């Protein structure tokens, strides 16, 4: 049995970072006094991430989906912003990029705009 499976110290810093980020966000969310409409979604996805850290099975699409659901459900709460950012940073160590160009739901940068064409002389 590995140390990660026993819940002990983890040799992989990515897993340790993700576990720390999940625990931090779970604590912050539990201590947030205001009712949140989508708290259950965030709790469910944090549980899913916690299970992944314990099993060692990481699928980038599932990590990305969990991050998307967490950000959509609690990302606008400023009191939880640090925990959400820490989670995002931890998931980036697994190759889950917030700038993945293949995902349709991420914002894409607009192409550069060409400079305006000068009007012909004498035009009003």
N, C-alpha and C positions, 0 to 999 in steps of 0.2 A: 504494500500500500504506500502510495506517495505521500509526501508531506501535505500537498494540496488536498488530497482526498481525505486526510485526517483532519483538515482544517487548521493545520499548523503553519509554520513559516513556509513561504513559497520561494522557490529558487528563481522563478520567472518574474522579473520586475514588472512586466506588463500585467500579469494576473494580480500581483500585489497592488499595483496602482489602480486597477479597475475595482478590486475589492474595497480598497480605501475610499474611492470615489462613490461607490454604491452605498457604503455604510454612512458616509458623510451626508449624502443627499437624503437618505432614508431618515437620519436623525433630524436634519433640517426640516424635512417635510413633516415629520411627526411633531415637531415643536412649533410648527406654524399655526397660530391661533385661528386664523380666518378659515371659514369653510371654503373648500375649492370644489367646483363642480366635477372636475376630472381627476380628483385625487386617487380614485380607485384604479384608473388607467396607469397612473404613474407608479402606484404601489405594485401593480401586477407586472409591469415591465422591469421594475427594480428587482422583484423576485426572480424574474426570468434571467436577468443578468447575473444575479447571485448564484442561481443554479448553474449557469455556464461557467462561472469561476470555480465552482466546486467540482464540476465534472471534467473540465478541461476541454469541452467541445465548443469551439468557436467557429461560427459561420458568419462571414462578413455581412451577408444580407440580413441575417437575424439581428446582429449587433446594430446595424444601421437602422433597421425597422424599430428596434427598441428605443434607440436614441431619438428618432423622429417622433415617436409617440410620447415620450417623456417631454421633449421640448414643446410639442404641441399642447400638452396638457398642463404643464406648470412653467413653461419657459418665460411667460410674461410676468411672473411674480418676482419682483426685484429682490425680495428677501431670500429667494432661492437661487439667484443668478450665479453666485460663486460656486455652489454645489453642481449646478447644471454645467457650468464651464469646466469644472474639474472632471466631470464625467465625460464630456466631449473630448477633452485632452487625453484622458485615459483610453478612450475608444480609438483615438487616432493612432495610438501605439500599436493597435491591431490592424492598421491599414484602412480603417474606416475614416475616410476624409470628408470633411464638410464641403470640400470643393470638388467632389467627384463629378466629372463632366458627363458620365453615362447615366446619371440618375435624373429623371424628368422633373422631380419636384424641387430640385435645387435651382436657385436663381443663376442665370447665366449672365456673364458680362456682355454688354452690348458691343458690337463691333465699333471701331473708331469711326467717327463721323468725318467725312472729307470737308475741307474748308469750303466756305460758301464761294460760289462763282461770282466774280465781279460783274456788275451790271455793265452793259455796253455804254460807252460815253454818250452823254446827251439824253439818257433815258430818265424819265421822271415817273 
